């Protein structure tokens, strides 16, 4: 099984939609919006194996390019492929692509940040292992949980 990690393209729209329908919820309109956002609005990297989408990571810049700040918007791995190192590969690829993005403009990636549900113990252990650190708790950020703000400096 060969894993291919690459930038998303328009041809991946249906793969993204199907991933959402299978792994998140059976809601056609939200699945289309998810695919639309990942293809057209955000910078997205995907992992594909045997023609199946098994993971995504999305990000976008924040502030001016000279700030060197990106927000990690989402990271998702299909249930069957979790705990196989794919999330780590996607995060490392994101870092590589973000550094290259800033370098092209004559700037440097300085910070990656994101918000995550406080109760996500598995996610907390993963991101800590990846060199991110918790910097703040935001009460009632999500409808059912507090948020934790995570940051990685370069």
C-alpha positions as a printed Julia matrix, in Angstrom:
154×3 Matrix{Float64}:
   0.0    0.0    0.0
   1.69   3.17  -1.22
   0.69   6.42   0.44
   0.82   9.57  -1.65
   0.87  12.93   0.11
   0.15  15.88  -2.19
  -1.64  19.17  -2.57
  -5.37  18.92  -3.14
  -6.82  19.64  -6.59
 -10.27  20.11  -8.12
 -10.29  16.44  -9.15
 -10.33  15.51  -5.42
 -13.71  17.16  -4.78
 -15.72  13.92  -4.76
 -13.13  12.1   -2.64
 -13.38  14.87  -0.02
 -17.16  14.82  -0.12
 -17.26  11.03   0.35
 -14.75  11.18   3.2
 -17.0   13.67   5.0
 -20.13  11.58   4.42
 -18.43   8.42   5.73
 -16.37   9.81   8.62
 -18.24  12.88   9.85
 -21.97  12.79   9.08
 -24.43  11.86   6.39
 -25.32  15.4    5.33
 -24.94  16.09   1.61
 -24.9   19.9    1.75
 -22.29  20.03   4.54
 -20.18  17.46   2.7
 -20.22  19.64  -0.43
 -19.28  22.72   1.6
 -16.43  20.79   3.28
 -15.05  19.75  -0.12
 -15.51  23.26  -1.52
 -13.62  24.81   1.4
 -10.73  22.35   1.22
 -10.35  22.68  -2.55
 -10.99  26.4   -3.09
 -10.75  28.35   0.16
  -7.94  26.78   2.2
  -4.49  25.42   1.5
  -4.98  21.67   1.77
  -2.71  18.65   1.67
  -4.16  15.17   1.31
  -2.99  11.58   1.75
  -4.27   9.03  -0.75
  -3.74   5.29  -1.0
  -5.18   2.94  -3.61
  -7.33   5.77  -4.95
  -8.91   6.4   -1.54
  -8.59   9.56   0.5
  -7.33   8.66   3.98
  -6.27  12.0    5.44
  -6.37  15.77   5.07
  -4.71  18.78   6.66
  -5.73  22.37   5.91
  -4.2   25.72   6.78
  -4.25  29.38   5.92
  -2.16  32.48   6.56
  -3.08  34.98   9.27
  -2.01  38.61   9.31
   0.46  39.93   6.75
   3.1   37.74   5.15
   5.76  39.49   7.22
   4.01  38.12  10.36
   4.84  34.56   9.33
   1.75  33.13  11.04
  -0.5   30.3    9.89
  -3.53  28.69  11.42
  -3.9   24.95  11.19
  -7.6   24.72  10.33
  -8.17  20.97  10.35
  -6.47  17.6   10.44
  -8.41  14.41   9.81
  -7.53  10.78   9.25
 -10.13   8.14   8.36
 -10.83   5.78  11.25
  -9.26   2.71   9.59
  -5.9    4.47   9.08
  -5.44   6.19  12.44
  -2.36   5.53  14.58
  -0.23   4.65  11.55
   1.85   7.83  11.37
  -0.22   9.53   8.66
  -1.14  12.53  10.84
   2.54  13.03  11.65
   3.45  12.89   7.95
   0.73  15.42   7.13
   1.84  17.85   9.86
   5.48  17.59   8.74
   4.42  18.16   5.12
   2.35  21.17   6.16
   5.38  22.66   7.93
   7.56  22.05   4.87
   4.99  23.59   2.48
   4.32  26.57   4.77
   8.03  27.31   5.09
   8.38  27.16   1.3
   5.31  29.41   0.87
   6.82  32.13   3.05
  10.3   31.76   1.6
   8.94  32.47  -1.9
   7.75  35.85  -0.59
  11.01  36.6    1.19
   9.64  35.91   4.67
   9.89  33.17   7.25
   7.31  30.92   8.9
   7.38  31.89  12.57
   4.23  30.46  14.17
   1.6   27.78  13.66
  -1.43  27.94  15.91
  -4.77  26.17  16.21
  -7.69  25.6   18.55
  -8.72  22.17  19.8
 -11.35  20.82  22.15
  -9.99  20.55  25.67
 -11.36  17.02  26.17
  -9.45  15.61  23.17
  -6.82  13.66  25.13
  -5.49  11.76  22.11
  -5.08  14.98  20.15
  -3.34  16.64  23.08
  -0.76  13.84  23.32
  -0.19  13.9   19.54
   0.37  17.64  19.25
   2.6   17.72  22.32
   4.69  14.98  20.68
   4.85  17.12  17.51
   6.37  20.04  19.44
   3.28  22.18  19.91
   2.41  23.56  23.32
  -0.79  24.56  25.02
  -0.79  28.28  25.73
  -4.32  29.17  26.74
  -7.71  27.76  27.61
 -10.73  29.55  26.19
 -13.88  28.75  28.22
 -17.03  27.72  26.33
 -15.42  28.25  22.93
 -17.2   25.2   21.53
 -20.87  24.45  22.26
 -19.92  21.43  24.38
 -16.33  22.11  25.5
 -13.62  24.64  26.21
 -10.9   25.22  23.63
  -7.16  24.98  24.04
  -4.97  27.29  21.96
  -1.86  25.47  20.74
   1.26  27.08  19.26
   4.5   25.96  17.65
   7.29  28.5   17.12
  10.03  28.28  14.49
